[in-house]
Amino acid sequence: MLLGQVEVGPHPNGLAYDGVRRRLYSFNLGDPLGENCTSSIVDLETMSMIAVLPLPSRPRWALYDADRDVIYANIREPAEILVIDGERATLDRTFAVPSDGPHGLWLGQGRLFCAADGGELIVLDADSGNMLARLPLPGVPDVVTHHADLRRLYVAVGDSGVVCSFDSDRLEPLEIVETEPGAHTLGWDPAGHRLYVFCPGSSGAAVHEERA
């Protein structure tokens, strides 16, 4: 059942949800693509767009940090992470990312894990933006997800068809698992301890079970 429909900016790409205020941030690619990029802020109580934030260029993944009451959003170029103040819904500051094309994004233990097109996993302090680590990836990444119990971070790399896992405590690479070329979207099932990877070439999904 459709509860509501709100018009946002052209070519919406990423979403971040502020659960405190029930606001949804839509990060839009603009028209033409990559120009006039914006973030549309939607109030879910009234099902209306309440504000539009201009963005410096093409947005990628974004997320809300309840502890700091900010929204983080990757920007492809210049390579940076925007920090948006949740209360004021305005741009607060930016964190430079020392690798081309910030793409996938995850937050945990006060750290931002940013998978960049430059073939690196960049780890930044979520408060200061200081770089804590830069770890190699075997190609252009996309989705990032996390196994909270094992403190293991997964990064899908579609062009080489692999998933890379890292120890999110020690910030060290652990293993590389083959999927198939083009497989760049994944999801983690915390109940079943399984990693699901969409495989477009074979029109299916690979299921990997994590064992401690």
Steps between C-alpha positions, in 0.01 A plus 500: 500500500642835393520737798628804318703631210729803506673657204873555555788615281595345164650151498494408873791270579564461876287521815571575866235480774496728805292287738495768771303748287358250249672677216621332185789646303495423128833562326433591138733477201355809328409570140704458292663230708772638726382862474278694740518213751286539811377332814122512551387485865162331543288519815332160533229627736363744243632313193647823366838632393608761754840608367751456219875506555732572206786250466844566350470210253380143456394332829552131575420306821371684808400414858373653825705496822263515799783542753629817336169605343654548157460360152810389311492496120768395255576739214677360196691813397656673680563186703343582834236411757242765582392537863144636527370626835181305580331767710562790265497290178796700369850414387729508804840400359677265259757223541757456222536144369853427372385268220298554183124458498362427849230238441380254770474624859465339844514638854613306806694552822532871431662438162391553141588221257503645148555273199641714220520452123874554528524142629528572871303464821553826686432511875437842657429612854130597503558807720813656356519349151861397566611199299555185707582251225503444124466141385532370141210368296541300175281729290209744511275431803136564571296373797648472849341304786604375842481190724466658844566185705823405323598864432545416134445747217410388148560697179357392164733558203304452180758537223718219636204303638604459863401588856782621725472462876686700764541487875322821605676508839858451384438663159666213316402302189379145567400322180371538144208285381417459131149584382474592131577806285236769544394384845510825695189487723489300822305469822567353842254278691590539871263221611628234262860632485484494121627737236289531184657627178295579188662340193359665184695281258346175625167666597518383857642566841803345669453409866805489727479382858733654756638273770689629798 
